[in-house]
Amino acid sequence: MATFYGMERDERGGFNFDNVQRNQMLRDTGLHFKNAMKTGTTISGIVFKGGVVLGADTRSTNGETVADKNCEKIHYIAPNIYCCGAGTAADTEAVTGMIASNLELHRMATKRKSRVVTALTMLKTHLFKYQGHIGAALVLGGVDINGPHLFTVYPHGSSDALPFATMGSGSLAAMAVFESDYKEDMDEEQAKELVARSIRAGIFNDLGSGSNVDLCVITKEGVKYLRNHETPNERTYTRSKGYDFPIGTTVLNKRNFMTATSFTLPINETVDISEGKPEDVVMAE
């Protein structure tokens, strides 16, 4: 049995490109593979004299559609650690929530405050295990017994330790602001102004970023979460009478009936509607 197993299994190791020919054959037959959906965000962080300032925009996109104009991208990790997330919203929320839960258990077991490097190690280990399939690009910041710390964590599990950092589709615009005006030993107000300006650069120069500026200031004294610190894209006009669209305004060509009360209609039956409301339609005998 052992001899047969050894003959069948290739033990040479290395890379295997067998699927390249298979994928090309599938394309030739007309199968089209889905492309990854583009994501958009601007997140940044900076280390100042007494702590860390994190910043993020508030636009959530679904392809080319703005799904949420005022979402939260700065996630809680520990009382002294927060994390900005770019990429797939579900992945950033799930992975930061999981690490926050694990760190709370760690604090209960050790009776000590969480350290930023502990959160970094947990995040890197988890992301590396999934080889980039978890779409979470993070800016991690916090203050612990060793002082302020700022890290970037990439979806594949690599990381950087920097005095200022940006991530997301608007990261180049934000980095241009940092590289131009960053100084060591800035005070809190200077750091907040610089981070806010870097997020504004992403908002106004990147289509995937937009709406408002959120900030999070972390010092040894505590955390200040500044939700909607700046709102540079407020709506300029709102109709005084509001908007009221009567039923039937949108043309309805087909309706898929799948309701618990539709006893007279077969499940998944599609019917054509020419006039009237959907509830007025009667199935033909």
Residue, then its C-alpha position, 0 to 999 in steps of 0.5 A: m500500500a505504501t509503495f502504491y501511494g508513493m508512485e501515485r503522488d508527486e513528491r517533487g513539490g514546487f508550483n503546479f500550473d495544471n489549472v492554467q490550461r484548464n482555465q484557458m479551455l473554459r474561456d475558449t468554450g465561452l465561460h467568463f470568470k468574474n472579476a474582483m469587485k473594486t473597493g474604495t476607501t481612504i484610511s490613514g494614521i499618524v503618530f504624534k507626541g502623545g499618542v496616535v490619530l487615526g482617520a477614515d472617510t465614510r463612503s461605502t461602495n458597491g461597484e460603481t454605486v454608493a451604498d452608504k454615505n456615512c458608514e464607520k470604518i474605524h473599528y474597536i479592537a481594545p480600549n487602547i487600540y483601534c483599527c481602520g479597515a479598507g477592502t471588503a466591508a464584511d471582511t474588515e468588520a468580521v476580522t476586527g470583531m474576532i480579534a477584539s473578542n480574542l483580545e478581551l479573553h486574553r485580558m481576562a486571562t492575563k489581567r493585563k491591558s492589551r498590547v498593540v503588537t499582540a493585536l498585530t500578531m493576531l491579525k497577521t496570523h489570521l490573514f496569512k492563513y487565508q492567503g489574501h482571500i480575506g479582503a482586509a487592508l488595515v491601519l492599526g494604532g494604539v497606545d500601550i505600556n511601550g508608548p504609541h504604535l502604528f502599523t499597516v496590515y496587508p490582506h496577505g498578512s505582511s505589515d509595516a511599522l511607520p510614523f505615518a501610514t495610509m491604505g485604500s484606493g485613496s492612499l496615494a493622495a493621502m500619502a502625498v499630504f503626509e510626505s509633504d507636511y509630516k513633522e516629528d513630535m507634533d501636538e494633538e491638534q496639529a496631528k488631527e488637522l494633518v490626518a483630516r487633511s489627508i482624508r480630505a485629499g482622498i475624498f476629493n481625488d478618489l472616486g471610491s472615497g467620499s462623504n465625511v471625515d472620521l477621526c480617532v485620537i488615542t492617548k494614554e489618558g483615553v480615546k476620543y472617537l470624533r464621528n463626522h469630525e468634518t462634513p465637507n460634502e453636505r447636501t446643498y439642496t433638499r426639496s421642501k415638500g419632500y419626495d412622494f412616489p405613488i405606487g405604480t410610478t415605476v413600470l413593472n414588467k415582470r414579478n416573481f411570486m414567492t410569498a407564503t400566502s400565494f396559494t393560487l400561484p405556483i412557486n417561482e411562477t413568472v407572469d407578465i403584467s401590462e397594466g394595473k397593480p401587481e395584486d390585481v393580476v389573476m393567473a390564467e386558467 
